[in-house]
């Protein structure tokens, strides 16, 4: 059904939309119409599985989501900031170009898929194949920060950007459980707080020492993460980090050689 007049309230530059029972296409049509004006903040309440929220939006506007958005939140997004007060499903930030997504909960599989700009911060855990095909071009360097831990194939085929896993919900002495980390990775960098065994890594990546630039990257991103979710950045940064880099720019080049 289409949103009714009573489901949309406006106060100055803030718009509130009650999405209860609203079909995802109708909701996204309304969002595109709203952001063409002078609106600075959009509050979405009673969100329950609507897909593609924030897709193709190319203007700096704050979108606050109360509930659980569906797949491909912020896909192809180019400017807004989205705050999710709950969990997010699969494909969050799919091919995102610019902007920011902050998730106060968990996120599903393939979060940050082909992400090419902007930032994603997730308070808790993520699913499988997170950061797959992340990339960067010139000044665009996407960043994805995970407060908890991740499942298998983290950073698979990663081609650029910065991926950080903080492991804040791991118990003392507990290691990350993901396997095939960095499989096919050929650019970008991963920072993992805590420990992993060598057999958990894809054969395409190696563990190297952090340098001054790495510390600067972590200082900035962890400070932002801590600010979003109420953590102590210094306490997080006091933990041990490992750095993963690809061993080759063409890990599968020989498969196609004659």
N, C-alpha and C positions, 0 to 999 in steps of 0.2 A: 504494500500500500504506500501511497505517497505521504510525506509528512504533512500534517494539517497545520493550519495557522497557529493553533494552540501549542504545537510541539516545537515551535521556534520562538524564542524570546530574545529581545535585544535591549541592551542597556549601554548606551554610549558606544564605545568601540568593541564591546563584548557581545557575543552571540551565544546563546545556549540552545542546544538541539537535543530533544528527547528522542533517541533512536529506537525506542521500544517498538518492535514489530515493523520497523522500516526496512524495506528491501535494500540490499547493498547498493544497487545501481541508483536508486532514488536518493539514498543518503549522499553518495558521492556527487551526484548532480547538484544537490543543494550546496555541498561544500564548495564546488567550483564556482557557483554563483556568488556565494558569500564572500569568497576571498577576492573577488574583483572590485569590491568596494573599499571602504576605509577601516574595515574590521581588523583589530589587532589580536584578538583572542577569541577562540572558539571552544566552548565546553560541550563535549559530547557525553551524555549520560545514558545509562541502560544499553550500552553497547554489548552485543551478544553474537559474535561470530561474523559480523559484516566484513567482507573482504575489501581489499584495495583502498582502505582509508588513507588519504593523503597522496594517492597516485597522481602523478603529473602536476601537482601543485607547485607553482614556480614563484611564489611570493613569500617574504618573511612574515609569518604569522604563527602565533602559538596555538597549538591544538592540544587540549587536555582530554584524555580518554578515560572514562570511568566504566570499567567492565573489561571484557576480553575481546579484543579485535580479532578478526579472522586472518586468513593467509595474506601475504604480500602487503602488509602494512608499510606505507611509505615507498612503495615501488616507484621507481623513476622520479622520486621526489627531488625538487630542486630549490630548496630554500626554507621551508617551514621548520619549526621545532615541535616535535610531538612528544608529549609526556603520557605514558600509559600507567595508570594506577591499578595494576593487576598484571596478569600474564599476557604474553603475545604468542600467537601461533606460528606456523611455518612461514619461511620466506620473508621475514621482516627485513626491510631495507633492500629488497631485490633491485639491483642495478640503480641504486640511489646515487644521485649526482652531487647534491649539496644539501645542507641542513643538519638536523640533529634529532635522534630518537633516543628517549630515555625511558627505560622499562623498569618499573618498580616491582619486579617479580621475575619469573622465568621466561625464556624464549625457546621456540621450537627448533626444528631442523632447518638447515640451509639459511640460517640468519646471516645477513650480509652477502648473500649470493650475488656475485659479479658487482659488488659495491665499488663505485669508482670515485667517490668523494663524500665529504661529510663525516659525521661521527655517530656511533651507536654505543650507548652505555646500558648494560644489563646488570641489575643488582645480584641476581641469583645464577642458576645454571642454564645451560643451553643444550640443545640436542645434537644430532649428527650432522656432519659435513658443514659445520659453521665456518664462514669465511671462504668457502669454495669460490675460486676464480676472482677473488678480490684483485683489484688492479689500480694503477695510478697513471696519471698523464701530466707531465710538466709540473705545475704547482699544486695539482690536486693529489692529495695523499689521504686516502680514507683511513679512519681509525675505528677499531672495534674493541671495546673493553668489557670483559666478562668478570663479574665479581665472584662467581662460584667456579664450577668446573664444566668440562665439556665431554661429549661422547666421541666416538671414533671419527676418523678422517677430518679432524680439525685442520683448517688451512689447506685442504686438498687443492692442488693445482693453483695455489696462490701465486698471483703475478704482480703483486705490489701492495703497498699499504702497511699498516701496523696493526697487529693482532696481539692483545694482552689478555692473559688468563691469570686471575689473582688467587683463586683457590681459597677464598676466605671462609668457606663453609667446611673445609677439610679439618679433620681432627689432627691432633699432634701426632706426627709420624705417619699419617695417611698420605698416600701418593695419588696423583691423578690416575684415572683408570683408562683414559682414552688410548686407543691403539691407532696405528697408521697416521700418526700426526705428521703433517707436512708432506704426505704422499703426492708426488708430482709437482711440488712447490719449485718455482724457478725465479721468483723475485719477491721483494718485501721482507718483512722481519716479524718474528714471533717472540714474545717475552712470556715466560711461564714462571709464576711465583710458586715455589715448591719444587718437587722432584718428579722426574719420570725416568724410567729405565730405557736403555738404548734400544731394546727390542720393541718399544712402543712407537718408535719414530720410523717414518718412511725412510727408505734408503737414499732418498734424494736430499736429505737435510743433515746438517751437522750442528753440534753444540760448540759455540764460541764464547770468548770472554766479552763482557760488556765494556764499552768504551764511554768516553765523555758524552758523545751524542746520544747513546742509548740511555744514559742516566737522565739527560735532558728530556728525552722523549717520555720516559716513565714519570719524571717529576711533574710534567705538564698534564699528562693524561690521568695519572692517579689523583692529582689535586682536583681535577674536574669530577672524576668519579666520586671522590670523597665528599665533595660539595653537593652533589646530587642526592646522595644516599645517607649522609650524616656519619661518615666514617672519619677516622683520624688518618690523614694521608701519611704522616711521618711514621706511624705505626705500621702501615702497609708496606711502605718503602724500606723499612728495616728488615723485611724478610729477604730470603735468598731467591734471586731470579736467575733463570737460565735464558740464553738467547739462542734461537734457532735461525739458521740461514741456509739457503739452498746451496748445494755443492756444485751445481751446474746451471747455466742459463737455458740449456736444452736437455733436460733429463732423459727424454725419450727420443733424442735425435737419431740414434743409431737404428731405431726400429724402422725408420723410413729411408735409410741409406741403401743404395744398391751397389 
